[in-house]
């Protein structure tokens, strides 16, 4: 015999109480960096990464070119010669393969990753 399913009521005041408190064991709190190289993600306004096939990025510190790297098709570019947490302010330029400049953004010091929105 099947039992009928009970639907939860809407806006019922909670009368819950703590039965037992436990301590989380085995969870380590990470204080180090997650990414060891500067990673940039290019996303739309809703947070979905662009298909960035055929795009590359240039990274500058002041007027000096630091690195050039290609985006993967998921909107991610990784600068392998820039360790994190960054200790300087950088400027990134996003460029299409035919030379059209799409975005220029400033990356502050002290970051591991950066998102270009829009």
Biopython code that builds the backbone (N, CA, C, O; Angstrom):
import numpy as np
from Bio.PDB.StructureBuilder import StructureBuilder

atoms = [
    (1, "UNK", "N", (0.839, -1.165, 0.000)),
    (1, "UNK", "CA", (0.000, 0.000, 0.000)),
    (1, "UNK", "C", (0.891, 1.236, 0.000)),
    (1, "UNK", "O", (1.792, 1.363, 0.830)),
    (2, "UNK", "N", (0.644, 2.110, -0.899)),
    (2, "UNK", "CA", (1.452, 3.314, -1.036)),
    (2, "UNK", "C", (0.923, 4.394, -0.108)),
    (2, "UNK", "O", (-0.283, 4.577, 0.052)),
    (3, "UNK", "N", (1.870, 5.104, 0.499)),
    (3, "UNK", "CA", (1.448, 6.210, 1.352)),
    (3, "UNK", "C", (1.391, 7.477, 0.516)),
    (3, "UNK", "O", (2.153, 7.639, -0.437)),
    (4, "UNK", "N", (0.500, 8.354, 0.873)),
    (4, "UNK", "CA", (0.369, 9.593, 0.114)),
    (4, "UNK", "C", (1.449, 10.574, 0.560)),
    (4, "UNK", "O", (1.864, 10.594, 1.719)),
    (5, "UNK", "N", (1.885, 11.379, -0.391)),
    (5, "UNK", "CA", (2.920, 12.369, -0.100)),
    (5, "UNK", "C", (2.286, 13.607, 0.503)),
    (5, "UNK", "O", (1.232, 14.059, 0.056)),
    (6, "UNK", "N", (2.927, 14.145, 1.507)),
    (6, "UNK", "CA", (2.422, 15.340, 2.178)),
    (6, "UNK", "C", (3.119, 16.553, 1.591)),
    (6, "UNK", "O", (4.346, 16.585, 1.489)),
    (7, "UNK", "N", (2.344, 17.538, 1.209)),
    (7, "UNK", "CA", (2.912, 18.769, 0.676)),
    (7, "UNK", "C", (3.260, 19.711, 1.824)),
    (7, "UNK", "O", (2.497, 19.811, 2.785)),
    (8, "UNK", "N", (4.393, 20.403, 1.745)),
    (8, "UNK", "CA", (4.739, 21.354, 2.803)),
    (8, "UNK", "C", (3.811, 22.562, 2.762)),
    (8, "UNK", "O", (3.382, 22.997, 1.693)),
    (9, "UNK", "N", (3.517, 23.082, 3.914)),
    (9, "UNK", "CA", (2.667, 24.259, 4.014)),
    (9, "UNK", "C", (3.493, 25.515, 3.760)),
    (9, "UNK", "O", (4.694, 25.550, 4.027)),
    (10, "UNK", "N", (2.844, 26.521, 3.251)),
    (10, "UNK", "CA", (3.503, 27.782, 2.949)),
    (10, "UNK", "C", (3.443, 28.701, 4.165)),
    (10, "UNK", "O", (2.397, 28.830, 4.802)),
    (11, "UNK", "N", (4.575, 29.343, 4.486)),
    (11, "UNK", "CA", (4.675, 30.339, 5.563)),
    (11, "UNK", "C", (4.295, 29.792, 6.938)),
    (11, "UNK", "O", (3.553, 30.430, 7.685)),
    (12, "UNK", "N", (4.800, 28.628, 7.257)),
    (12, "UNK", "CA", (4.578, 28.077, 8.588)),
    (12, "UNK", "C", (5.725, 28.538, 9.480)),
    (12, "UNK", "O", (6.889, 28.375, 9.115)),
    (13, "UNK", "N", (5.414, 29.117, 10.658)),
    (13, "UNK", "CA", (6.505, 29.563, 11.535)),
    (13, "UNK", "C", (7.309, 28.354, 12.029)),
    (13, "UNK", "O", (6.757, 27.309, 12.374)),
    (14, "UNK", "N", (8.607, 28.535, 12.048)),
    (14, "UNK", "CA", (9.500, 27.437, 12.429)),
    (14, "UNK", "C", (9.517, 27.269, 13.932)),
    (14, "UNK", "O", (9.562, 28.251, 14.674)),
    (15, "UNK", "N", (9.483, 26.042, 14.378)),
    (15, "UNK", "CA", (9.618, 25.723, 15.791)),
    (15, "UNK", "C", (10.800, 24.783, 15.971)),
    (15, "UNK", "O", (10.833, 23.966, 16.891)),
    (16, "UNK", "N", (11.787, 24.919, 15.056)),
    (16, "UNK", "CA", (12.955, 24.047, 15.103)),
    (16, "UNK", "C", (13.867, 24.403, 16.260)),
    (16, "UNK", "O", (13.850, 25.527, 16.762)),
    (17, "UNK", "N", (14.660, 23.433, 16.673)),
    (17, "UNK", "CA", (15.632, 23.669, 17.729)),
    (17, "UNK", "C", (16.875, 22.856, 17.430)),
    (17, "UNK", "O", (16.837, 21.900, 16.655)),
    (18, "UNK", "N", (17.963, 23.240, 18.042)),
    (18, "UNK", "CA", (19.225, 22.546, 17.847)),
    (18, "UNK", "C", (19.201, 21.277, 18.676)),
    (18, "UNK", "O", (18.993, 21.319, 19.889)),
    (19, "UNK", "N", (19.414, 20.158, 18.021)),
    (19, "UNK", "CA", (19.431, 18.883, 18.736)),
    (19, "UNK", "C", (20.822, 18.579, 19.250)),
    (19, "UNK", "O", (20.997, 18.209, 20.410)),
    (20, "UNK", "N", (21.816, 18.738, 18.381)),
    (20, "UNK", "CA", (23.182, 18.446, 18.792)),
    (20, "UNK", "C", (24.124, 19.288, 17.951)),
    (20, "UNK", "O", (23.940, 19.406, 16.740)),
    (21, "UNK", "N", (25.118, 19.867, 18.574)),
    (21, "UNK", "CA", (26.140, 20.624, 17.861)),
    (21, "UNK", "C", (27.328, 19.710, 17.629)),
    (21, "UNK", "O", (27.748, 18.985, 18.531)),
    (22, "UNK", "N", (27.865, 19.744, 16.431)),
    (22, "UNK", "CA", (29.051, 18.954, 16.123)),
    (22, "UNK", "C", (30.128, 19.865, 15.579)),
    (22, "UNK", "O", (29.849, 20.936, 15.042)),
    (23, "UNK", "N", (31.345, 19.427, 15.726)),
    (23, "UNK", "CA", (32.475, 20.158, 15.173)),
    (23, "UNK", "C", (32.890, 19.483, 13.876)),
    (23, "UNK", "O", (32.992, 18.259, 13.799)),
    (24, "UNK", "N", (33.120, 20.280, 12.885)),
    (24, "UNK", "CA", (33.580, 19.739, 11.608)),
    (24, "UNK", "C", (35.026, 19.284, 11.769)),
    (24, "UNK", "O", (35.893, 20.059, 12.171)),
    (25, "UNK", "N", (35.268, 18.033, 11.452)),
    (25, "UNK", "CA", (36.625, 17.499, 11.546)),
    (25, "UNK", "C", (37.150, 17.230, 10.158)),
    (25, "UNK", "O", (36.396, 16.895, 9.244)),
    (26, "UNK", "N", (38.442, 17.379, 10.011)),
    (26, "UNK", "CA", (39.080, 17.058, 8.756)),
    (26, "UNK", "C", (38.997, 18.144, 7.700)),
    (26, "UNK", "O", (39.541, 17.977, 6.608)),
    (27, "UNK", "N", (38.343, 19.233, 7.989)),
    (27, "UNK", "CA", (38.280, 20.324, 7.032)),
    (27, "UNK", "C", (39.413, 21.294, 7.318)),
    (27, "UNK", "O", (39.505, 21.865, 8.404)),
    (28, "UNK", "N", (40.251, 21.465, 6.349)),
    (28, "UNK", "CA", (41.358, 22.399, 6.542)),
    (28, "UNK", "C", (40.984, 23.742, 5.950)),
    (28, "UNK", "O", (40.339, 23.819, 4.904)),
    (29, "UNK", "N", (41.388, 24.773, 6.614)),
    (29, "UNK", "CA", (41.125, 26.105, 6.107)),
    (29, "UNK", "C", (42.345, 26.567, 5.335)),
    (29, "UNK", "O", (43.430, 26.715, 5.897)),
    (30, "UNK", "N", (42.161, 26.791, 4.059)),
    (30, "UNK", "CA", (43.251, 27.187, 3.191)),
    (30, "UNK", "C", (43.511, 28.679, 3.319)),
    (30, "UNK", "O", (42.588, 29.488, 3.225)),
    (31, "UNK", "N", (44.751, 29.034, 3.531)),
    (31, "UNK", "CA", (45.104, 30.445, 3.590)),
    (31, "UNK", "C", (45.995, 30.836, 2.429)),
    (31, "UNK", "O", (46.287, 32.018, 2.250)),
    (32, "UNK", "N", (46.433, 29.870, 1.635)),
    (32, "UNK", "CA", (47.291, 30.150, 0.493)),
    (32, "UNK", "C", (46.486, 30.496, -0.734)),
    (32, "UNK", "O", (45.266, 30.650, -0.673)),
    (33, "UNK", "N", (47.178, 30.614, -1.843)),
    (33, "UNK", "CA", (46.519, 30.955, -3.092)),
    (33, "UNK", "C", (45.927, 29.712, -3.739)),
    (33, "UNK", "O", (46.433, 28.605, -3.554)),
    (34, "UNK", "N", (44.858, 29.899, -4.493)),
    (34, "UNK", "CA", (44.223, 28.816, -5.229)),
    (34, "UNK", "C", (44.865, 28.662, -6.596)),
    (34, "UNK", "O", (45.145, 27.548, -7.038)),
    (35, "UNK", "N", (45.095, 29.773, -7.255)),
    (35, "UNK", "CA", (45.738, 29.775, -8.560)),
    (35, "UNK", "C", (47.167, 30.275, -8.394)),
    (35, "UNK", "O", (47.394, 31.263, -7.695)),
    (36, "UNK", "N", (48.131, 29.614, -9.021)),
    (36, "UNK", "CA", (49.513, 30.060, -8.869)),
    (36, "UNK", "C", (49.960, 30.974, -10.004)),
    (36, "UNK", "O", (51.046, 31.549, -9.933)),
    (37, "UNK", "N", (49.152, 31.120, -11.042)),
    (37, "UNK", "CA", (49.435, 32.040, -12.136)),
    (37, "UNK", "C", (48.210, 32.910, -12.383)),
    (37, "UNK", "O", (47.078, 32.487, -12.146)),
    (38, "UNK", "N", (48.445, 34.132, -12.861)),
    (38, "UNK", "CA", (47.339, 35.071, -13.095)),
    (38, "UNK", "C", (46.397, 34.507, -14.156)),
    (38, "UNK", "O", (46.822, 34.159, -15.258)),
    (39, "UNK", "N", (45.121, 34.421, -13.809)),
    (39, "UNK", "CA", (44.089, 33.876, -14.681)),
    (39, "UNK", "C", (43.010, 34.929, -14.869)),
    (39, "UNK", "O", (42.560, 35.548, -13.905)),
    (40, "UNK", "N", (42.594, 35.131, -16.124)),
    (40, "UNK", "CA", (41.558, 36.115, -16.446)),
    (40, "UNK", "C", (40.426, 35.401, -17.163)),
    (40, "UNK", "O", (40.664, 34.600, -18.067)),
    (41, "UNK", "N", (39.182, 35.692, -16.759)),
    (41, "UNK", "CA", (37.990, 35.118, -17.374)),
    (41, "UNK", "C", (37.185, 36.248, -17.988)),
    (41, "UNK", "O", (36.976, 37.284, -17.356)),
    (42, "UNK", "N", (36.733, 36.051, -19.223)),
    (42, "UNK", "CA", (35.915, 37.049, -19.919)),
    (42, "UNK", "C", (34.494, 36.525, -19.974)),
    (42, "UNK", "O", (34.230, 35.523, -20.638)),
    (43, "UNK", "N", (33.561, 37.197, -19.275)),
    (43, "UNK", "CA", (32.189, 36.715, -19.147)),
    (43, "UNK", "C", (31.192, 37.778, -19.585)),
    (43, "UNK", "O", (31.500, 38.969, -19.620)),
    (44, "UNK", "N", (29.984, 37.317, -19.919)),
    (44, "UNK", "CA", (28.877, 38.215, -20.250)),
    (44, "UNK", "C", (28.286, 38.788, -18.965)),
    (44, "UNK", "O", (28.711, 38.423, -17.869)),
    (45, "UNK", "N", (27.317, 39.675, -19.094)),
    (45, "UNK", "CA", (26.681, 40.297, -17.926)),
    (45, "UNK", "C", (26.047, 39.281, -16.992)),
    (45, "UNK", "O", (25.973, 39.514, -15.786)),
    (46, "UNK", "N", (25.584, 38.145, -17.538)),
    (46, "UNK", "CA", (24.939, 37.121, -16.713)),
    (46, "UNK", "C", (25.935, 36.101, -16.157)),
    (46, "UNK", "O", (25.525, 35.124, -15.531)),
    (47, "UNK", "N", (27.227, 36.310, -16.372)),
    (47, "UNK", "CA", (28.247, 35.437, -15.805)),
    (47, "UNK", "C", (28.649, 34.271, -16.677)),
    (47, "UNK", "O", (29.520, 33.492, -16.290)),
    (48, "UNK", "N", (28.041, 34.124, -17.846)),
    (48, "UNK", "CA", (28.386, 33.026, -18.747)),
    (48, "UNK", "C", (29.621, 33.417, -19.551)),
    (48, "UNK", "O", (29.644, 34.496, -20.144)),
    (49, "UNK", "N", (30.648, 32.570, -19.587)),
    (49, "UNK", "CA", (31.860, 32.906, -20.346)),
    (49, "UNK", "C", (31.589, 32.995, -21.845)),
    (49, "UNK", "O", (30.777, 32.247, -22.390)),
    (50, "UNK", "N", (32.275, 33.908, -22.488)),
    (50, "UNK", "CA", (32.190, 34.044, -23.935)),
    (50, "UNK", "C", (32.965, 32.917, -24.605)),
    (50, "UNK", "O", (33.887, 32.350, -24.018)),
    (51, "UNK", "N", (32.585, 32.598, -25.836)),
    (51, "UNK", "CA", (33.399, 31.728, -26.671)),
    (51, "UNK", "C", (34.492, 32.618, -27.250)),
    (51, "UNK", "O", (34.225, 33.424, -28.141)),
    (52, "UNK", "N", (35.703, 32.482, -26.760)),
    (52, "UNK", "CA", (36.787, 33.398, -27.106)),
    (52, "UNK", "C", (37.804, 32.768, -28.041)),
    (52, "UNK", "O", (38.986, 33.112, -28.002)),
    (53, "UNK", "N", (37.355, 31.852, -28.876)),
    (53, "UNK", "CA", (38.243, 31.294, -29.884)),
    (53, "UNK", "C", (38.678, 32.423, -30.806)),
    (53, "UNK", "O", (37.839, 33.173, -31.306)),
    (54, "UNK", "N", (39.975, 32.550, -31.036)),
    (54, "UNK", "CA", (40.478, 33.599, -31.914)),
    (54, "UNK", "C", (40.773, 34.909, -31.211)),
    (54, "UNK", "O", (40.963, 35.924, -31.881)),
    (55, "UNK", "N", (40.819, 34.925, -29.899)),
    (55, "UNK", "CA", (41.155, 36.116, -29.142)),
    (55, "UNK", "C", (42.445, 35.881, -28.362)),
    (55, "UNK", "O", (42.752, 34.754, -27.973)),
    (56, "UNK", "N", (43.185, 36.947, -28.144)),
    (56, "UNK", "CA", (44.356, 36.872, -27.277)),
    (56, "UNK", "C", (44.386, 38.108, -26.403)),
    (56, "UNK", "O", (43.632, 39.056, -26.621)),
    (57, "UNK", "N", (45.265, 38.091, -25.410)),
    (57, "UNK", "CA", (45.353, 39.202, -24.470)),
    (57, "UNK", "C", (46.804, 39.614, -24.293)),
    (57, "UNK", "O", (47.713, 38.784, -24.305)),
    (58, "UNK", "N", (46.994, 40.894, -24.133)),
    (58, "UNK", "CA", (48.304, 41.453, -23.808)),
    (58, "UNK", "C", (48.238, 42.024, -22.406)),
    (58, "UNK", "O", (47.265, 42.681, -22.036)),
    (59, "UNK", "N", (49.285, 41.767, -21.624)),
    (59, "UNK", "CA", (49.350, 42.241, -20.248)),
    (59, "UNK", "C", (50.490, 43.235, -20.124)),
    (59, "UNK", "O", (51.632, 42.929, -20.465)),
    (60, "UNK", "N", (50.171, 44.437, -19.628)),
    (60, "UNK", "CA", (51.155, 45.494, -19.481)),
    (60, "UNK", "C", (51.309, 45.875, -18.021)),
    (60, "UNK", "O", (50.349, 45.823, -17.253)),
    (61, "UNK", "N", (52.521, 46.257, -17.641)),
    (61, "UNK", "CA", (52.770, 46.931, -16.368)),
    (61, "UNK", "C", (53.318, 48.296, -16.738)),
    (61, "UNK", "O", (54.460, 48.423, -17.179)),
    (62, "UNK", "N", (52.496, 49.308, -16.555)),
    (62, "UNK", "CA", (52.853, 50.635, -17.076)),
    (62, "UNK", "C", (52.809, 50.577, -18.592)),
    (62, "UNK", "O", (51.784, 50.218, -19.172)),
    (63, "UNK", "N", (53.924, 50.931, -19.243)),
    (63, "UNK", "CA", (54.003, 50.867, -20.703)),
    (63, "UNK", "C", (54.785, 49.648, -21.181)),
    (63, "UNK", "O", (54.984, 49.478, -22.384)),
    (64, "UNK", "N", (55.229, 48.802, -20.260)),
    (64, "UNK", "CA", (56.048, 47.646, -20.622)),
    (64, "UNK", "C", (55.165, 46.411, -20.824)),
    (64, "UNK", "O", (54.369, 46.054, -19.955)),
    (65, "UNK", "N", (55.319, 45.764, -21.988)),
    (65, "UNK", "CA", (54.592, 44.530, -22.275)),
    (65, "UNK", "C", (55.195, 43.406, -21.446)),
    (65, "UNK", "O", (56.388, 43.122, -21.549)),
    (66, "UNK", "N", (54.360, 42.763, -20.616)),
    (66, "UNK", "CA", (54.810, 41.686, -19.749)),
    (66, "UNK", "C", (54.585, 40.335, -20.398)),
    (66, "UNK", "O", (55.468, 39.478, -20.365)),
    (67, "UNK", "N", (53.410, 40.132, -20.992)),
    (67, "UNK", "CA", (53.075, 38.819, -21.528)),
    (67, "UNK", "C", (51.962, 38.929, -22.559)),
    (67, "UNK", "O", (51.153, 39.856, -22.538)),
    (68, "UNK", "N", (51.947, 37.944, -23.471)),
    (68, "UNK", "CA", (50.863, 37.776, -24.427)),
    (68, "UNK", "C", (50.414, 36.332, -24.354)),
    (68, "UNK", "O", (51.247, 35.426, -24.365)),
    (69, "UNK", "N", (49.108, 36.097, -24.278)),
    (69, "UNK", "CA", (48.588, 34.726, -24.182)),
    (69, "UNK", "C", (47.259, 34.644, -24.918)),
    (69, "UNK", "O", (46.532, 35.631, -25.033)),
    (70, "UNK", "N", (46.953, 33.445, -25.416)),
    (70, "UNK", "CA", (45.699, 33.211, -26.133)),
    (70, "UNK", "C", (44.615, 32.725, -25.182)),
    (70, "UNK", "O", (44.885, 31.970, -24.248)),
    (71, "UNK", "N", (43.379, 33.170, -25.432)),
    (71, "UNK", "CA", (42.221, 32.676, -24.710)),
    (71, "UNK", "C", (41.911, 31.267, -25.192)),
    (71, "UNK", "O", (42.140, 30.943, -26.357)),
    (72, "UNK", "N", (41.388, 30.421, -24.295)),
    (72, "UNK", "CA", (40.827, 29.154, -24.741)),
    (72, "UNK", "C", (39.381, 29.423, -25.163)),
    (72, "UNK", "O", (38.920, 30.561, -25.080)),
    (73, "UNK", "N", (38.670, 28.407, -25.607)),
    (73, "UNK", "CA", (37.308, 28.646, -26.102)),
    (73, "UNK", "C", (36.294, 28.863, -24.992)),
    (73, "UNK", "O", (35.127, 29.139, -25.267)),
    (74, "UNK", "N", (36.731, 28.740, -23.723)),
    (74, "UNK", "CA", (35.837, 28.922, -22.583)),
    (74, "UNK", "C", (35.998, 30.283, -21.919)),
    (74, "UNK", "O", (35.508, 30.480, -20.808)),
    (75, "UNK", "N", (36.666, 31.218, -22.564)),
    (75, "UNK", "CA", (36.796, 32.570, -22.032)),
    (75, "UNK", "C", (37.890, 32.751, -21.009)),
    (75, "UNK", "O", (37.856, 33.714, -20.242)),
    (76, "UNK", "N", (38.874, 31.843, -20.971)),
    (76, "UNK", "CA", (39.927, 31.891, -19.954)),
    (76, "UNK", "C", (41.283, 32.104, -20.614)),
    (76, "UNK", "O", (41.609, 31.457, -21.610)),
    (77, "UNK", "N", (42.063, 33.010, -20.054)),
    (77, "UNK", "CA", (43.451, 33.199, -20.472)),
    (77, "UNK", "C", (44.313, 33.131, -19.217)),
    (77, "UNK", "O", (43.946, 33.653, -18.165)),
    (78, "UNK", "N", (45.465, 32.479, -19.347)),
    (78, "UNK", "CA", (46.370, 32.304, -18.202)),
    (78, "UNK", "C", (47.740, 32.838, -18.582)),
    (78, "UNK", "O", (48.309, 32.474, -19.611)),
    (79, "UNK", "N", (48.253, 33.711, -17.726)),
    (79, "UNK", "CA", (49.575, 34.285, -17.947)),
    (79, "UNK", "C", (50.582, 33.510, -17.097)),
    (79, "UNK", "O", (50.675, 33.716, -15.887)),
    (80, "UNK", "N", (51.329, 32.625, -17.740)),
    (80, "UNK", "CA", (52.206, 31.704, -17.025)),
    (80, "UNK", "C", (53.406, 32.369, -16.366)),
    (80, "UNK", "O", (53.996, 31.792, -15.452)),
    (81, "UNK", "N", (53.779, 33.551, -16.798)),
    (81, "UNK", "CA", (54.943, 34.201, -16.197)),
    (81, "UNK", "C", (54.576, 35.228, -15.129)),
    (81, "UNK", "O", (55.447, 35.965, -14.665)),
    (82, "UNK", "N", (53.301, 35.292, -14.728)),
    (82, "UNK", "CA", (52.866, 36.230, -13.681)),
    (82, "UNK", "C", (52.363, 35.421, -12.498)),
    (82, "UNK", "O", (51.292, 34.817, -12.554)),
    (83, "UNK", "N", (53.149, 35.414, -11.422)),
    (83, "UNK", "CA", (52.782, 34.664, -10.225)),
    (83, "UNK", "C", (51.724, 35.425, -9.426)),
    (83, "UNK", "O", (51.594, 36.643, -9.546)),
    (84, "UNK", "N", (50.979, 34.692, -8.617)),
    (84, "UNK", "CA", (49.960, 35.316, -7.778)),
    (84, "UNK", "C", (50.353, 35.128, -6.320)),
    (84, "UNK", "O", (51.120, 34.220, -6.000)),
    (85, "UNK", "N", (49.875, 35.911, -5.497)),
    (85, "UNK", "CA", (49.102, 37.130, -5.603)),
    (85, "UNK", "C", (49.954, 38.194, -6.283)),
    (85, "UNK", "O", (51.135, 38.353, -5.974)),
    (86, "UNK", "N", (49.344, 38.917, -7.208)),
    (86, "UNK", "CA", (50.108, 39.907, -7.953)),
    (86, "UNK", "C", (50.569, 41.017, -7.027)),
    (86, "UNK", "O", (49.889, 41.358, -6.059)),
    (87, "UNK", "N", (51.734, 41.579, -7.334)),
    (87, "UNK", "CA", (52.256, 42.649, -6.480)),
    (87, "UNK", "C", (52.302, 43.985, -7.215)),
    (87, "UNK", "O", (52.881, 44.949, -6.714)),
    (88, "UNK", "N", (51.700, 44.047, -8.390)),
    (88, "UNK", "CA", (51.675, 45.283, -9.168)),
    (88, "UNK", "C", (50.326, 45.412, -9.870)),
    (88, "UNK", "O", (49.587, 44.438, -10.011)),
    (89, "UNK", "N", (50.024, 46.617, -10.302)),
    (89, "UNK", "CA", (48.821, 46.860, -11.087)),
    (89, "UNK", "C", (49.141, 46.609, -12.554)),
    (89, "UNK", "O", (50.162, 47.073, -13.061)),
    (90, "UNK", "N", (48.262, 45.871, -13.237)),
    (90, "UNK", "CA", (48.464, 45.540, -14.642)),
    (90, "UNK", "C", (47.331, 46.120, -15.477)),
    (90, "UNK", "O", (46.249, 46.415, -14.969)),
    (91, "UNK", "N", (47.603, 46.274, -16.759)),
    (91, "UNK", "CA", (46.577, 46.635, -17.737)),
    (91, "UNK", "C", (46.489, 45.498, -18.734)),
    (91, "UNK", "O", (47.505, 45.045, -19.263)),
    (92, "UNK", "N", (45.262, 45.033, -18.993)),
    (92, "UNK", "CA", (45.056, 43.948, -19.952)),
    (92, "UNK", "C", (44.294, 44.490, -21.147)),
    (92, "UNK", "O", (43.343, 45.259, -21.005)),
    (93, "UNK", "N", (44.735, 44.072, -22.335)),
    (93, "UNK", "CA", (44.041, 44.401, -23.573)),
    (93, "UNK", "C", (43.577, 43.099, -24.201)),
    (93, "UNK", "O", (44.366, 42.169, -24.364)),
    (94, "UNK", "N", (42.282, 43.028, -24.560)),
    (94, "UNK", "CA", (41.730, 41.846, -25.235)),
    (94, "UNK", "C", (41.605, 42.187, -26.707)),
    (94, "UNK", "O", (40.954, 43.163, -27.080)),
    (95, "UNK", "N", (42.247, 41.357, -27.554)),
    (95, "UNK", "CA", (42.365, 41.656, -28.969)),
    (95, "UNK", "C", (41.934, 40.448, -29.781)),
    (95, "UNK", "O", (42.239, 39.311, -29.421)),
    (96, "UNK", "N", (41.219, 40.693, -30.884)),
    (96, "UNK", "CA", (40.865, 39.630, -31.817)),
    (96, "UNK", "C", (42.057, 39.363, -32.722)),
    (96, "UNK", "O", (42.924, 40.224, -32.876)),
    (97, "UNK", "N", (42.110, 38.179, -33.324)),
    (97, "UNK", "CA", (43.243, 37.802, -34.170)),
    (97, "UNK", "C", (43.508, 38.772, -35.314)),
    (97, "UNK", "O", (44.651, 38.884, -35.757)),
    (98, "UNK", "N", (42.494, 39.473, -35.807)),
    (98, "UNK", "CA", (42.707, 40.415, -36.904)),
    (98, "UNK", "C", (43.171, 41.789, -36.412)),
    (98, "UNK", "O", (43.301, 42.721, -37.206)),
    (99, "UNK", "N", (43.423, 41.917, -35.098)),
    (99, "UNK", "CA", (43.991, 43.141, -34.555)),
    (99, "UNK", "C", (43.003, 44.121, -33.966)),
    (99, "UNK", "O", (43.409, 45.202, -33.539)),
    (100, "UNK", "N", (41.727, 43.792, -33.924)),
    (100, "UNK", "CA", (40.722, 44.695, -33.368)),
    (100, "UNK", "C", (40.764, 44.615, -31.835)),
    (100, "UNK", "O", (40.634, 43.535, -31.258)),
    (101, "UNK", "N", (40.947, 45.768, -31.188)),
    (101, "UNK", "CA", (40.985, 45.848, -29.728)),
    (101, "UNK", "C", (39.556, 45.852, -29.195)),
    (101, "UNK", "O", (38.764, 46.729, -29.543)),
    (102, "UNK", "N", (39.220, 44.860, -28.340)),
    (102, "UNK", "CA", (37.864, 44.747, -27.809)),
    (102, "UNK", "C", (37.716, 45.380, -26.431)),
    (102, "UNK", "O", (36.772, 46.138, -26.212)),
    (103, "UNK", "N", (38.606, 45.097, -25.512)),
    (103, "UNK", "CA", (38.498, 45.612, -24.144)),
    (103, "UNK", "C", (39.869, 46.013, -23.624)),
    (103, "UNK", "O", (40.885, 45.440, -24.019)),
    (104, "UNK", "N", (39.890, 46.993, -22.743)),
    (104, "UNK", "CA", (41.075, 47.363, -21.971)),
    (104, "UNK", "C", (40.620, 47.527, -20.533)),
    (104, "UNK", "O", (39.721, 48.317, -20.244)),
    (105, "UNK", "N", (41.238, 46.784, -19.640)),
    (105, "UNK", "CA", (40.864, 46.836, -18.222)),
    (105, "UNK", "C", (42.125, 46.942, -17.364)),
    (105, "UNK", "O", (43.215, 46.569, -17.797)),
    (106, "UNK", "N", (41.964, 47.453, -16.146)),
    (106, "UNK", "CA", (43.055, 47.546, -15.181)),
    (106, "UNK", "C", (42.867, 46.476, -14.119)),
    (106, "UNK", "O", (41.800, 46.376, -13.513)),
    (107, "UNK", "N", (43.908, 45.672, -13.893)),
    (107, "UNK", "CA", (43.877, 44.612, -12.888)),
    (107, "UNK", "C", (44.628, 45.126, -11.664)),
    (107, "UNK", "O", (45.809, 45.453, -11.775)),
    (108, "UNK", "N", (43.990, 45.208, -10.513)),
    (108, "UNK", "CA", (44.670, 45.737, -9.321)),
    (108, "UNK", "C", (45.691, 44.753, -8.767)),
    (108, "UNK", "O", (45.682, 43.571, -9.110)),
    (109, "UNK", "N", (46.555, 45.248, -7.922)),
    (109, "UNK", "CA", (47.539, 44.392, -7.259)),
    (109, "UNK", "C", (46.846, 43.527, -6.212)),
    (109, "UNK", "O", (45.804, 43.904, -5.674)),
    (110, "UNK", "N", (47.431, 42.365, -5.927)),
    (110, "UNK", "CA", (46.923, 41.501, -4.873)),
    (110, "UNK", "C", (45.829, 40.558, -5.284)),
    (110, "UNK", "O", (45.023, 40.163, -4.442)),
    (111, "UNK", "N", (45.762, 40.171, -6.566)),
    (111, "UNK", "CA", (44.713, 39.277, -7.022)),
    (111, "UNK", "C", (45.291, 37.987, -7.607)),
    (111, "UNK", "O", (46.459, 37.938, -7.993)),
    (112, "UNK", "N", (44.458, 36.945, -7.666)),
    (112, "UNK", "CA", (44.800, 35.676, -8.308)),
    (112, "UNK", "C", (44.110, 35.554, -9.649)),
    (112, "UNK", "O", (44.688, 35.073, -10.623)),
    (113, "UNK", "N", (42.841, 36.006, -9.685)),
    (113, "UNK", "CA", (42.037, 35.936, -10.891)),
    (113, "UNK", "C", (41.339, 37.262, -11.099)),
    (113, "UNK", "O", (41.208, 38.072, -10.180)),
    (114, "UNK", "N", (40.894, 37.467, -12.331)),
    (114, "UNK", "CA", (40.216, 38.707, -12.673)),
    (114, "UNK", "C", (39.153, 38.384, -13.697)),
    (114, "UNK", "O", (39.390, 37.565, -14.585)),
    (115, "UNK", "N", (37.980, 39.005, -13.603)),
    (115, "UNK", "CA", (36.903, 38.796, -14.558)),
    (115, "UNK", "C", (36.661, 40.070, -15.348)),
    (115, "UNK", "O", (36.488, 41.150, -14.783)),
    (116, "UNK", "N", (36.654, 39.922, -16.662)),
    (116, "UNK", "CA", (36.255, 41.011, -17.550)),
    (116, "UNK", "C", (34.775, 40.778, -17.841)),
    (116, "UNK", "O", (34.408, 39.769, -18.442)),
    (117, "UNK", "N", (33.932, 41.707, -17.415)),
    (117, "UNK", "CA", (32.489, 41.547, -17.570)),
    (117, "UNK", "C", (32.017, 42.408, -18.724)),
    (117, "UNK", "O", (32.227, 43.621, -18.747)),
    (118, "UNK", "N", (31.376, 41.757, -19.680)),
    (118, "UNK", "CA", (30.839, 42.477, -20.836)),
    (118, "UNK", "C", (31.767, 42.506, -22.009)),
    (118, "UNK", "O", (31.434, 43.081, -23.045)),
]
sb = StructureBuilder()
sb.init_structure("model")
sb.init_model(0)
sb.init_chain("A")
sb.init_seg("    ")
for serial, (resi, resn, name, xyz) in enumerate(atoms, 1):
    if name == "N":
        sb.init_residue(resn, " ", resi, " ")
    sb.init_atom(name, np.array(xyz, "f"), 0.0, 1.0, " ", f" {name:<3s}", serial, name[0])
structure = sb.get_structure()
